């Protein structure tokens, strides 16, 4: 359904898109702007998701160059291999949302931040600004990566930092991201996110399992992360506040600080969502790669890398065949059986976006149905309107289709009064079950 929402927003006229962006859907702007022309080429599921796939693939060489800039070539090769098969990365690189873009631009922002801090060249500063701004407009959680970068500067000796350039270019980023910052400050707290759990020790463990993998993968990663941290401690003891120590310190801060900030913010308004914290995936991957490269004997590190990649590929395969919400099957079934003028209603009402996408894909043979759900961020008839029609007049439709997302077939739990009105008019419904979706057909 979220993917269908991406399509619905990207298809909006520019004036409506701007209105919705400012009032309701301020996040993922860069992704929607790319998706708009992308949809002019094609609108099949595979084509729409390909945009995310390309960024997911691009993140693999990106993390190689970042890890090589931070550490060394061996670590970079292992990091690229880990990211290529990482279950969370593979999964979200196949979803028509902005998360693979987020990972890619977060990596590029940190790569050019490190380059700029070390070379002090204007092109590197400029590219740091460019990728950082795009990252923030890809997903607002990317701002936490910039906070990480700012905090890491204090690990360096003051004379190693060109403060004038750093502060100047940082102000450019702040100015360019002000619209997004304004949305977060003035609108972010008004958007309910009931599906996001409150942070706890258990949720933090689940987050690391999400980023690395569960079961054997988590056990292997835990050993590699420990080895990586021990290597970083040795570097700090040996070199103190050197550039090498700063690079390793940046890695640790990048893992820890976004999680801490998200947890603290969630005490007021819960934002502790695993997919939002994919910004921590690159440092988690590089830290594990560092651990694999430092473990001795070296053959043990190689065995652990191969085992982790093999376990991850197995999870990727299982995820690829795992059933998801079958909107295609549900909508095609309705449109095949429905008659022109039938009524259709949705629970929750905003799941209509998935119906709209597949109704458009169904082609000219789709019967026109009277939809009692507002269009995406628009005004229109809703379930209350349909309930009034049922109570006051003989409806001019033979069927009422009720689509319930989440696999709950009991309409009584969703709306007892509406269920009673439908049953009194049409009798008991015929039920059709799809993956995580129930379709109730009232009428004959």
Residue, then its C-alpha position, 0 to 999 in steps of 0.5 A: x500500500x505504501x508503494x501505491x501511495x508513492x505512485x499516487x503522490x508522484x502522479x499528482x498535478x504540480x500544484x496539488x503535489x506542492x500542497x500535499x508536500x507542505x501540509x501532509x507528506x513532506x518526507x521523501x521529496x527527492x524520491x517523488x521528484x524522480x518518480x514523476x518522470x520515471x512513471x512517464x516511461x512505464x507504470x508496471x510494478x517491476x518498472x516502478x521498483x527498478x528506480x529503487x533497485x538502481x540506487x540499491x545497486x549503486x550503494x554497493x560501489x559507494x560503500x566500497x569507496x567509503x570503506x576504503x577512504x575510512x579504512x583500507x581496501x580489504x575492508x572495502x571489499x568485504x563491506x561491499x560483499x556484505x551490503x550486496x547480500x544484506x537482507x534489509x538492504x536487498x528487501x528495501x531496494x525492491x520497494x517503491x519507496x526512498x529507503x535505498x536512495x537514503x542509504x546511497x546518499x547517506x554513504x555519498x555524504x559521508x564519503x565527501x565529508x571525509x574527503x573534504x575534511x582531509x583534502x580541504x578542496x572546494x570540489x569536495x566541499x561542494x559535493x558534500x553539500x550536494x549529497x547531504x542536501x539530497x540525502x535530507x530531502x530523500x528522508x529527513x532521518x538523513x539529518x542525523x547523519x549530518x549531526x554525526x559528522x558534526x559531532x565527529x569533528x570534535x575528535x580531531x585536534x582543533x588545528x586539523x580543522x578548517x573551521x571557516x570552511x566547515x562552518x561556511x559550507x554547513x550553513x549552506x546546507x542548513x539554508x538549503x534544507x530549511x523547508x524540510x526542517x520547517x516541516x519537521x518542526x511545525x508539521x512533524x509532530x502532528x502526523x500520527x505514527x501508531x504503528x511505530x513501537x516505543x523504544x526499549x532495550x528489546x527494540x534496540x536488539x531487534x534493530x540490530x537484528x534487522x540491520x545485520x540479520x537474525x539467528x546465525x547471522x546475528x551471532x556472526x555479526x556480533x563477533x565481527x562487530x566486537x572484533x571491529x570495536x576492539x580494533x578501533x580501541x587499539x587504534x585510539x590507544x596507539x594514535x590518539x586524536x589522529x586522522x586515522x582515529x577520527x575516521x574510526x571514531x566517525x564510524x562508531x558515532x554514526x552507529x550509535x548517535x542516530x539510534x540515541x537521538x531517535x530513542x530520545x525523540x520517541x519519548x515525545x513522539x515515537x519515530x523509532x522505526x527500523x526502516x528509518x534507521x537504515x541510515x545506520x546500515x553503512x557503518x554497521x556494515x563497515x564495522x563488521x567488515x573491519x572486524x572480519x579483516x582483523x580477526x586472526x587467524x585470517x582464515x577464520x575471518x574468511x570463513x566468517x565472511x563466507x558464512x555470513x554471506x551464505x546465510x544472508x543469501x538464504x534469507x534473501x531467497x526466503x524474503x523473495x518468495x514470502x507473500x505480501x499484501x495481494x492487492x493485485x489479486x484482490x482488485x482484479x477479482x473485484x473488477x472481474x466480478x463487479x458491475x458498473x455502478x457498484x459501490x466500494x469502500x475501504x478499511x482503512x479508507x486510505x488503502x484506496x490508493x492500492x485499488x486506484x493503481x490496479x484499477x488503472x492497470x486493469x485497463x479499459x475493461x474495468x467497470x466504473x465503481x462508485x468509490x466511497x473513500x476520499x482520493x489520495x489527499x483529497x475530498x470525496x464521498x466516504x463510508x458515512x455517505x454510503x451509510x446515509x444512502x443505505x438508510x434513506x433510499x433504495x441504492x442504485x447499485x446491486x453490490x457493495x464491496x468492502x475491502x479490509x486491509x490486514x486480513x481481518x474479516x470481521x466488519x463488525x469490529x471495524x464499524x458495527x453500525x455500517x455492518x448492520x446497515x449492509x446486512x439489513x439491506x443485502x444479507x450476509x456477504x460472500x467472503x474472499x480471502x487474499x494475502x492480508x486482505x479480505x474482500x466482502x461482497x454484499x448483494x447478489 
